[in-house]
Amino acid sequence: MLKCRYMANYIFEEFDHSLLRIYRHVVTFFSERRFDVNVLPADTLRVYKELEGKYNEDYALTFVFIMRTAQELHRAWNMTLLTSMTLQRIKDKFNIRMTWTLGVVKLKFRVEDGGHEIQRIIPYDYDSEYQDVYCRIASALVEGHIDIQEALFYQTEVTKGEHTARSGLFLRDFPGRIILYPLEAATCALIFFQGKLDDAMVAALCGFAAGLVEWTLSSIGGNATVSLEFRQPQFSIAPESHGK
């Protein structure tokens, strides 16, 4: 009996040690993951490098995080007041010298009292999942539940759809997305314009046609997508002393 108890205790102790080693490996792996700044657009990367040299890496990465958060929230819901409130929380928490102007489709970011200005044209998408998840990531960062490295990794994973159900991924892009166009058009005709069933059916047909046009143009790619998203090239404005 004593031998059996001794063996049982030994097995449990070894099991605990094994779990501890696995936990340490996992913690080490995640702590060593670093956000690859080389994936950033050229203008953002240039500002990042200057901020990193002047302050530190976390400060510069927080600037990147604010920009990415603003773009995805604006793309998802286009509600400038709520987006600005989220950005202001991050700015106040980490004392980032940065301002922004959120227009209908154009966003302007000014860094270091106007030393750099970066502008973006953001097309509409109205993906409500971004609205929820991006806000959660920003809140987790402000409240100290995750660090800036983890926050940026989470953003990248969300953009890739790694935390989205298969049904959500199906509706996020064509051909599944075409289901949403007639549904949106019909419900808007009924709810917002107080239309009748005939109006909803006509609106659904128009929505389906609009969905086919977008699917066709997005399949062609190239300059054809410009008419869809009204996108313009990304650019930045900065004094000559900062370099272009």
Residue, then its C-alpha position, 0 to 999 in steps of 0.5 A: m500500500l505504501k509503495c502504491r501511494y509513493m508511486a502515485n505521488y511520484i507520478f502526480e509530481e512528475f505530471d505537475h512538473s511536466l505541465l509547468r515546463i509546458y507552461r513555461h515554453v508557451v509563455t516564452f514563445f508568446s513573450e518572444r513573439r515580436f510584431d513585424v513592423n516591416v509589413l507596415p505601409a512605407d509612410t507608417l513605417r517611416v514615422y514608426k522608426e522616427l518615434e522609436g528613435k525618439y521615444n521607445e518601441d512601445y510608444a511607436l507601436t502604440f501609434v501604429f495600433i491607434m492608426r490600425t484601430a481607427q481604420e478598421l473601426h471606421r471601415a466597420w461602422n463609420m461612426t466618427l464619435l464612437t471611433s474617436m472616443t476609443l482612440q482618445r482612451i488609448k492616447d490618454k492612457f499612453n500619453i501619445r502626442m497624436t491627433w486625428t480628423l475623422g471625415v466621411v471617408k478620409l482619415k487624417f493622423r497628425v503626429e508630434d504636433g503636425g511633424h507628420e501627417i498621414q492620410r487614408i481613404i477608407p471604403y465602407d464595409y460595415d462588418s459588425e464583427y470588426q466593431d466588436v472585436y477591435c473595441r475589445i482589443a483596444s479596451a484590453l490594451v487600455e486596461g492592462h490585460i494585454d501588452i502592445q505586442e499582443a494587441l497588434f497580433y490580435q488585430t492581425e489575426v482578426t483581419k485574417g479571420e482567424h477568430t471568425a466562424r466559418s459562417g462569418l467567413f462565408l458571408r464576409d466575401f463572395p460568393g456568400r456575401i451576395i446573400l446580404y445585398p438583397l436582404e439589406a435592401a429589402t429590410c431598409a425599404l420596409i423599416f426606414f422607408q415604410g415600404k410595402l412587400d412589393d417595394a421590398m421585392v423590388a429593393a431586393l432585386c436591385g440589391f442582388a444586381a448591385g451585389l453581382v456588379e460588385w462581385t464582377l468588378s472585384s473578380i476583375g481586380g485592378n482599376a475596376t475595384v476603384s469604382l467600388e471602394f472609391r479608394q485613393p493611394q495612401f500618402s503622407i505629408a511631412p516637412e522636408s526636415h523629416g524626409k519623405 
